[in-house]
Amino acid sequence: MRGRSGWAAGAAGSAWDTDAAVWPGDWVSERLGVRLDEGLRGLLGLALRRNPKRAHLLVSTVLGKHVPQRPAAVLGAGRRLGEQVRALLGADEAARSAVLGFAETATGLGLTVAHTMGSRVGALHSTRRAVQGVGRFGGFEEEHSHATSHLLLPQDPGQLRTGGPLVLVDDELSTGRTVRNTIAALHAAAPRARYVVAALVDTRAEADVAALEKCAADLGARVDVVALASGGVELPDDVLARGRALVETHGEAPAAPPPPAGGTLERVELGWPAELPDGGRHGFGPREQIRLQAALPAMAERVCSALALPKASGEPPRVLFLGNEELMYAPLLLARAVEERTAGRAEIRFSTTTRSPVLAVDDPGYAIRTALRFPAHDTPPQAGAQERYAYNVAGGGYDAVVAVVDSEGDTPALHAPGGLLDQLTGCAPTVLLAVVPAHVPSPQPPSPPTPLYGPGFSSYAPQDVAWLLRDLSDVDLEAPTEEREEAIQAGGAHYAESLPVEYQPSAAYQRLFHSALETSAERLARAVGTVTETVLAERGPRPVLVSLARAGTPVGVLMRRWALHTQGLELPHYAVSIVRGRGIDVGALAHLAAHHDPADVVFVDGWTGKGAITRELAQALAAHPRFNPEPAVLADPGSCVRTYGTREDFLIPSACLNSTVSGLISRTVLRADLVGPHDFHGAKFYRHLAGNDLSQLFVDTVAERFADVREGVLRDVAALAAADRTPTWEGWRAVEHISEEYGIGDVNLIKPGVGETTRVLLRRVPWRVLARRGAGADLDHVRLLARQRGVPVEETDDLPYTCVGIIHPRYTRGATGADGKAAR
């Protein structure tokens, strides 16, 4: 923090915290005669509008609009509402539903509901901001509002013309008049059979319920309503007159002058992803959600660095994230990311500015205690002077405020004396300004990437696997191992920026592969069946297999074939890239989320070594909680996962070769000049190696054994279901012991297991191989490769793996660390 000596954690405290025992509706209830059913009081307070059309204002305590609230609570309320919609519609109908949130209060709520319910169509919110060059789909009126007109500006009008249900989201359903107007207008433009209205609270009277039912009957459509809480609001007959009198009485006193500016103002660059929409004004779907989630950790880190939050224990500072009118969703998720990152070291709150004029009364029983009034800073000049508000900020005891606006609002009026930023610096010692680029749809938006299939890309049949990769076959990427590692060490290059020259096995090595395949085919088939049946039993009846290219891809092909052979199931199977130190391909995740329920996705790999990729996957998916980070693997000798076919460390023949047993596909490539923000990671298809391709032979040979192992698979699955499969990470501990015993000092140079040892001998600069005494034929190919590379093989008795390969710890041209760069 700058401009003060340390954090004071809001010496004045927060009135809303200290008076939590008082319901923030008592003041209005006593004076205006408004009564709320008990079930509503946990989600609502009361205030008085400065609006002749309606006297009272139901103030949500979980919306994050007028009342600062914990980001987790705001998101939690939206997610509970989304879960109700999904339960009502069912997963399939929810996936094909479009979502419309009402401005300005339900812009973030609508996107939260859409994401939670699993909509693949995505969400749109109405807006009061016209955007030049964007055509209007339509509009409707909110008759009781201070700003009545709503516009619909979808980038893709087809989003509102789908045949699925339309879910309309608002913070409250009071009379239902706005909903009826909206449904009537949209139904006239694009009729559909079903609508769902989702609100945090439903306070309609019986006549209003009947009016919505009549509207549905007149249109010949079904309209359902879900809400977190429902109940009645009792109003006296003279509520408008009494409300005006109260506003006149308590509004006669001159407004408190804005607090004098005393804090510091600093701009923080978020690093917002290029071309990512700032919200749902023009549409926001699963692809955008995935990109935003992937970017949040880095953006949160930039904000935390600018705040300079204390690391020592003590009274946590209070930080308010303040969104801007319709810009609610991105600031909310950013606030939540900081809340998670600080883990109790700061009290994070979230609210937004608003157009709603509300009377402020500094009383514990009133929901709007203080008000900042400032000139609008995002309206066109022809709109004239307008006023905006931020409630319950002054007097909140905040040590810092992070104001988040879009670039349309980053105007001189925002920075002027008396403007929002000027007033915020009087409320907190530190104010940060974060500007999100206002999204204007391109007339020709880039098309999302599409999967690649064989035989155009890979030697697998098109139904075997869809590759979520970019074809870089015509790009020169290969270099000898020594040159690649010299580049890595000299300039910090990443291993995924180039490719090794594909190893071409000798005739003797190929004979060894065929012998190993014949010997282990039945054991492989049994492991394939066991892991597939376990997935079907525990991860749902229709999983989406997503193999980690490329070692996981032959296993994914075999799992798909097992499901088809034994269950008659046509399981989708994709191959995606994951890069050590860079994470999983976000574009691939976006494609998966746009076409499938992320909860159905099962990531597949060939085997675990010490579990580095398992950890990488978990870390990469931490920002995408709807994906399950637990992979399914054929063999788990390191005890790193719960879902596996076996924990034996034996020769999986596909580990013996490179592209010629993996559909002729290279390792994946991630380089900024080749892979753009909307591209999948890249790879090459080695068509010229077709004469040496063994990919189909491998999967066909294993699949031919399926019928023979069926009974054994059923026994194995039953045994696993009853077993404690909690990962022990025994392999990781063994690697740490080897590192210490041999004085290596870097566990990334130690590659445990038959598969990883094979890779060391094929691709790296090996130092030695440790082999379990008496391992036998499983290591014939390892011994052959070791002789060819001049590498000693040491036998040992206390090894949890069949063998371990060690990269040369001093001559490290073949060694890369956990971040994919040269080990030091």
Sequence and secondary structure as in RCSB ss.txt:
>XXXX:A:sequence
MRGRSGWAAGAAGSAWDTDAAVWPGDWVSERLGVRLDEGLRGLLGLALRRNPKRAHLLVSTVLGKHVPQRPAAVL
GAGRRLGEQVRALLGADEAARSAVLGFAETATGLGLTVAHTMGSRVGALHSTRRAVQGVGRFGGFEEEHSHATSH
LLLPQDPGQLRTGGPLVLVDDELSTGRTVRNTIAALHAAAPRARYVVAALVDTRAEADVAALEKCAADLGARVDV
VALASGGVELPDDVLARGRALVETHGEAPAAPPPPAGGTLERVELGWPAELPDGGRHGFGPREQIRLQAALPAMA
ERVCSALALPKASGEPPRVLFLGNEELMYAPLLLARAVEERTAGRAEIRFSTTTRSPVLAVDDPGYAIRTALRFP
AHDTPPQAGAQERYAYNVAGGGYDAVVAVVDSEGDTPALHAPGGLLDQLTGCAPTVLLAVVPAHVPSPQPPSPPT
PLYGPGFSSYAPQDVAWLLRDLSDVDLEAPTEEREEAIQAGGAHYAESLPVEYQPSAAYQRLFHSALETSAERLA
RAVGTVTETVLAERGPRPVLVSLARAGTPVGVLMRRWALHTQGLELPHYAVSIVRGRGIDVGALAHLAAHHDPAD
VVFVDGWTGKGAITRELAQALAAHPRFNPEPAVLADPGSCVRTYGTREDFLIPSACLNSTVSGLISRTVLRADLV
GPHDFHGAKFYRHLAGNDLSQLFVDTVAERFADVREGVLRDVAALAAADRTPTWEGWRAVEHISEEYGIGDVNLI
KPGVGETTRVLLRRVPWRVLARRGAGADLDHVRLLARQRGVPVEETDDLPYTCVGIIHPRYTRGATGADGKAAR
>XXXX:A:secstr
  SSSS    TT  HHHHTTTS TTHHHHHHH  EE GGGTTTEEEEEBS TT SEEEEESSSSSSS B HHHHH
HHHHHHHHHHHHHH HHHHHT EEEE TTTTHHHHHHHHHHHT SS EEE BS   TT    EEEE TTSSS EE
EE  SSGGGGS SS EEEEEEEESS HHHHHHHHHHHHHS  SEEEEEEEEE   HHHHHHHHHHHHHHT EEEE
EEEEE  EE  TTHHHHHHHHHHHHHSS         SEEEE      TT  SSSSS B HHHHHHHHHHHHHHH
HHHHHHHT   S SS  EEEEEEBTTB HHHHHHHHHHHHHHTTSSEEEEEE BS  B     TTSS   EEEEE
 SSS GGG   EEEEES TTS  SEEEEEEEGGG SHHHHSTTSHHHHHTTT SEEEEEEE      SS      
 B TTTSSSS TTT EE SEE TTS  EE HHHHHHHHHHH   GGGSEE      HHHHHHHHHHHHHHHHHHH
HHHHHHHHHHHHHS SS EEEEETTTTHHHHHHHHHHIIIII     EEEE EETTTEE HHHHHHHHHHS GGG
EEEEEEE SSSHHHHHHHHHHTT TTS    EEEE TT   SEEEE      GGGG SGGGTTTB   B  TTTS
 TTS  EE B GGGGGG  HHHHHHHHHTTHHHHHHHHHHHHHHHHHS      HHHHHHHHHHHHTT   GGGE
EESHHHHHHHHHHS EEEEEEETT GGGGHHHHHHHHHHT  EEEESS SSSEEEEE SSS TT B TTSSB  
